[in-house]
Amino acid sequence: MPQPTPPLATIAAALRAERERAGISLAELARRAGVAKSTLSQLEAGTGNPSIETLWSLGVALGIPFSQLVEPPAPRVRVIRAGEGPLLAADRADFTATLLSAGSSHTRRDVYVMYLEPGQPREAEAHIPGSVEHVVAGAGRLVAGPSDDVVELAPGDYVAFPGDVPHRYEALEPGTWAMLVMEHR
């Protein structure tokens, strides 16, 4: 059975960054973790074959979870080019949306770009209580808002409305698109 290889570049970058963040020398971290300075030097250079125990000791000495040393960091900059990303289509309307960013349990918001064409409006059901929808028109014209209180938007216009009531989106011109931020409280 082949042996797994550790993610050496990730470990090297994380060790160096966390050691520098803590403001301690290579020798001091090696002493605190109970590992040889040469072993730590090799790990920061991206060589060697660290054991789980060695990485665990280094994590404890740095005051960070073990996973922080072996998991690659999330990208600082995330790009989704126009026309890329997962496209979601409505069943009963000429409406599609691309999810650009799904919120976590801490942020509780989702970001979409919506594409609408004249025809059947998008009649949306009420979302979870406390939801708020924020819409900025990008091109074309549309109406958006609670089903009983829609407003017309032109490029650059913004509207916010409760998303926990039935609401609608309707394109008034071909090629309409808008940004949608769904905030969940």
Residue pairs with C-beta under 8 A, 6 or more apart in sequence:
5 49
6 49
6 50
6 55
6 70
7 70
7 72
8 43
8 46
8 47
8 48
9 46
10 69
10 70
10 71
10 72
11 43
11 46
11 50
11 55
11 69
11 70
12 43
12 44
12 45
12 46
14 68
14 69
14 70
14 73
15 40
15 43
15 44
15 58
15 69
16 44
18 62
18 64
18 68
18 69
19 26
19 29
19 44
19 62
22 29
22 62
22 63
24 32
26 37
26 40
26 41
26 44
27 37
29 40
29 58
29 61
29 62
30 36
30 37
30 39
30 40
32 61
33 40
33 54
33 57
33 58
33 60
33 61
34 57
35 54
35 57
35 58
39 48
39 50
39 54
40 58
42 48
43 50
43 54
43 58
52 66
55 66
55 69
55 70
56 66
58 69
59 65
59 66
59 68
59 69
78 101
80 98
80 100
84 98
85 98
85 99
85 100
86 98
86 99
87 96
87 97
87 98
88 96
88 97
88 98
88 99
89 95
89 96
90 96
90 122
92 120
92 122
92 123
93 116
93 119
93 120
93 121
93 122
93 123
93 169
94 116
94 117
94 118
94 119
94 120
94 171
95 114
95 115
95 116
95 117
95 122
95 169
96 114
96 115
97 112
97 113
97 114
97 115
97 180
98 112
98 113
98 115
99 110
99 111
99 112
100 111
100 112
100 113
101 110
101 111
102 110
103 109
103 110
103 184
108 183
108 184
108 185
109 181
109 182
109 183
109 184
110 181
110 182
110 184
111 179
111 180
111 181
111 182
112 179
112 180
112 181
112 182
113 138
113 177
113 178
113 179
113 180
114 135
114 169
114 177
114 178
114 179
114 180
115 176
115 177
116 122
116 140
116 142
116 169
116 170
116 171
116 176
116 177
116 178
117 171
117 174
117 175
117 176
118 170
118 171
118 172
118 173
118 174
118 176
119 171
121 143
121 168
121 169
121 170
122 168
122 169
122 170
123 147
123 166
123 168
124 163
124 166
124 167
124 168
124 169
125 166
126 163
126 164
126 165
126 166
126 167
127 163
127 164
127 182
127 184
128 164
128 184
129 164
129 185
130 164
130 184
130 185
131 162
131 163
131 164
131 182
131 183
131 184
131 185
132 160
132 161
132 162
132 163
132 182
132 183
132 185
133 144
133 160
133 161
133 162
133 163
133 167
133 180
133 181
133 182
133 183
134 158
134 159
134 160
134 180
134 181
134 182
134 183
135 144
135 153
135 158
135 159
135 160
135 178
135 179
135 180
136 156
136 157
136 158
136 178
136 179
137 153
137 154
137 155
137 156
137 157
137 158
137 176
137 178
138 155
138 177
138 178
138 179
139 155
139 175
139 176
139 177
140 155
140 171
140 172
140 173
140 174
140 175
140 176
140 177
141 152
141 153
141 154
141 171
141 172
141 173
141 176
142 152
142 153
142 169
142 170
142 171
142 172
142 176
142 178
143 150
143 151
143 152
143 153
143 168
143 169
143 170
143 172
144 150
144 151
144 153
144 159
144 161
144 167
144 168
144 169
144 170
144 178
145 151
145 159
145 161
145 167
145 168
146 161
146 162
146 165
146 166
146 167
147 165
147 166
147 167
147 168
149 161
150 167
150 168
150 170
151 159
152 172
153 159
153 178
161 167
163 182
163 183
169 178
